[in-house]
Amino acid sequence: MRKTQSIQMVAPRISSVASTGVRLSAPNGVAATRELGYLEAVGRRFPIGGAIVSIGRDRNLEVALDDPGVSLLHAQITRHEDALYLRDLGSRNGTWVNRARVTVPHQLRSGDRIHVGQTELVFQGTAAPSPPLSFACKSCGKPLGPEARFCTSCGFPAPGGSS
């Protein structure tokens, strides 16, 4: 058994709806996570939302490419918290990001150009939601909510709040 085959057998398969690109659930019924980005290639868009997204020539993969220079199971994008990492799976022609060969997992950033075989994929990350803003009262220092108009402790007007 080849190394890539064992990885494929252990990795969970994520189902998807091709027309919308929305990942619904894994076979074990676990809810899918939000989309962290997508790949664009040859006029197609491949959403990246599962824990593992496989790239290769196999038509059953999330990113299936019709390119003879691409292995059946060529590379994978793996999610770790809110970061995505690309790794080559021992392919004959290698996986390249921004003209550098991938030899260790590469953290993807928006605009990264991935080359597998003769195919170029461009990664675009989706913006993570901004953390909620928090303010402190200028008079007493107590924390204020982002929509507070005044401090509930001392009554001092909040920044940007109406007096």
PEJOPE-V510741 format. One record per residue. N is the residue number from 1. PSI is psi in whole degrees, -180 to 180 (NA if undefined). OMEGA is omega in whole degrees, -180 to 180 (999 if undefined). NEAR is the number of other ideal C-beta (glycine too) atoms within 10 Angstrom. Layout:
n: [N/N]
psi: [PSI/PSI]
omega: [OMEGA/OMEGA]
near: [NEAR/NEAR]
//
This chain:
n: [1/2/3/4/5/6/7/8/9/10/11/12/13/14/15/16/17/18/19/20/21/22/23/24/25/26/27/28/29/30/31/32/33/34/35/36/37/38/39/40/41/42/43/44/45/46/47/48/49/50/51/52/53/54/55/56/57/58/59/60/61/62/63/64/65/66/67/68/69/70/71/72/73/74/75/76/77/78/79/80/81/82/83/84/85/86/87/88/89/90/91/92/93/94/95/96/97/98/99/100/101/102/103/104/105/106/107/108/109/110/111/112/113/114/115/116/117/118/119/120/121/122/123/124/125/126/127/128/129/130/131/132/133/134/135/136/137/138/139/140/141/142/143/144/145/146/147/148/149/150/151/152/153/154/155/156/157/158/159/160/161/162/163]
psi: [133/157/-41/-32/-41/-36/-42/-37/-31/-32/136/142/133/129/155/161/110/-38/-32/-18/8/129/122/-61/161/164/-27/5/2/136/141/160/169/155/129/-6/-170/161/140/134/142/48/12/156/127/111/145/103/-17/174/-36/130/122/143/132/-171/-17/125/-15/-3/161/-38/90/123/135/79/117/-17/0/135/161/-46/98/-49/166/148/124/137/131/107/-121/27/151/134/133/135/145/145/39/27/153/-41/-7/168/136/141/123/45/12/134/137/114/-22/160/132/123/124/142/151/135/-9/136/115/130/124/125/-129/9/134/128/134/125/133/120/148/143/134/147/140/142/150/141/145/145/161/146/132/-19/-52/-10/0/147/144/145/162/-22/12/140/-25/163/129/-14/-48/-10/2/139/139/154/126/-8/159/142/NA]
omega: [179/179/-178/179/180/178/-179/-177/-179/-175/177/178/-179/177/-180/175/-172/-175/-178/-177/-179/178/-174/-178/175/-179/-179/176/179/180/178/-180/-176/-180/179/180/179/175/175/178/176/177/180/179/-180/180/177/-177/-178/179/178/177/-177/-179/178/-178/180/-176/-180/-179/179/176/-179/-176/177/-176/-178/178/-179/177/177/173/-168/-175/176/171/-177/180/172/-172/180/177/178/-179/178/175/176/-178/178/-179/-179/-176/177/176/-174/174/180/177/176/-179/179/178/174/180/-178/177/-177/176/180/179/178/178/-177/176/172/-174/177/-175/174/176/177/179/174/178/174/-177/175/179/-180/177/-179/178/175/-179/174/178/179/-178/-174/177/179/179/178/174/-178/-179/-179/178/178/179/180/180/-174/179/-179/180/178/176/180/179/180/-177/999]
near: [6/10/9/20/12/10/16/19/8/8/16/11/15/20/12/19/9/6/6/9/15/12/22/12/13/17/9/7/6/11/8/16/14/10/15/22/20/18/23/13/17/10/5/12/10/21/19/22/21/24/16/17/26/25/29/25/18/16/9/9/19/23/24/17/23/10/17/9/15/24/21/17/21/28/26/24/27/16/16/10/6/10/13/21/15/23/16/23/20/14/20/9/16/15/24/16/20/11/7/8/11/19/10/7/16/22/11/21/14/11/10/19/12/23/18/27/20/11/17/14/24/13/22/15/18/14/8/9/7/6/6/7/9/10/16/13/20/13/12/11/10/14/11/21/12/10/9/18/12/15/21/11/13/12/10/15/15/20/10/10/14/7/7]
//
